[in-house]
Amino acid sequence: MIKKNRTKIIGILAGAHPAHVEIFGRFTNSLFFVLGPWAPGRKLNPLWNLIRYIFAGFRVALFNRPRVVFIEGASPSSIIAPILRIFLPQVTIFALVAEDIFYKALQNLMEPRSILVRFGFKKVDYVISIGQMLAEQVKEVFPKKRVFVMYPKINVERLRQLTSIQYNPDAPFFLQIGGGNPYYKGVDITVSLLSTIKEINPRADLVILGYDAKSLEWDTDKLVFPGRVSNIGNYLSQSCLMIHPGRSDAFPVATLESMAAGVPPMVSDLTGTKELIAKVNPELVRSLETRDFQNGLCWFAQLSPEEKLKLSQKCREIVLQFLEIDLPSKNKQSIEAIEKIIRDLALGDREKSN
């Protein structure tokens, strides 16, 4: 571990996702919460966010004056990093990214947010990417940036609960675990699959967690929207398939939880966990369009109960291998590399002072 007292290191958290707070806690002396504690589905005015990011940049630059800064989020980093660089030319800046902004930047280079991120991100020294898919997108936009890949974990107790679930191939629910921006999670594609699901099984329900039905634009009378729930396992235990048509969703923990519960997830090829899910069966990874997901549902419906149980077992084997062996090893490599950068900075500063 870094001897933090030798180098002033601050973490600036915008969304303040618990997984990101944990990552920043490994490296920083103190944390600055720009928008307050994390809350699922929180919606704030973009202009208000911008003002808070600018305020955070000036406050940290003028009053904290750190040697190293970690910033959560691509948009906050693109605003805060240039401000820090003006007042603290020698500051070293790490940006943690987990959102779809780089995918959007590659799709539309002239979109205002894309222009802002590509301009402001030039002032960032290093990038921490949540998942390999997003790291590749970052490298497409900034090929010279050094990117460290890290992965989110599942709480040990929660994992134990999920692995105790007994999968039922005839369960009545087709499930999506949402939360956050519904477009980013592909909820519109999931909703468009309702008629196909009913054709496959008229008694089946399409259940979408994480949203208030009143806040969505679709006709929700034929859907089940329980909202935000504390025990996702109750819903996974009644599900035969989990659907997640993510639009560049970096590395959604919901798909890992589904695999741990033995419920096969069907995801888009713009979902960061697609490599893991493809190991279960390539048919579970679909292109980002309704028709291909419909084809995927028809393929799944034709499987025998025994074949679905084999998918379930393979899901658990692959996700536990990843969570217990691969993830700790890959995260350790990135952590050690970042710690080395900080130690080298501290050593260089001491040599200059001497």
Buried (B, 14 or more C-beta within 10 A) or exposed (E): EBEBEBBBBBBBBBBBBEBBBEBBEBBBBEBBBBBEEBEEBEEEEEEEBBEBBEEBBBBBBEEBEBBBBBBBBBBBBBBBBBBBBEEBEEBBBBBBBBBBBBBBBEEEEEEEBBBBBBEBBEBBBBBBBBBBBBBBBBBEBBEEBEBBBBBBBBEEEBBEBBBEBEBBBEBEBBBBBBBBBBEBBBBBBBBBBBEBBBEBEEEBBBBBBBBEBEEBEBEBEEBBBEEEEEEBBEBBBBBBBBBBBBBBBBBBBBBBBBBBBBBBBBBBBBBBBBBBBBBBBEBBBBEBEBEBBBBBBEBBBEBEEEEBBBBBEBBBEBBBEBBEEEBEEBBEEBBEEBBEBBBEBBEEBEEEEE
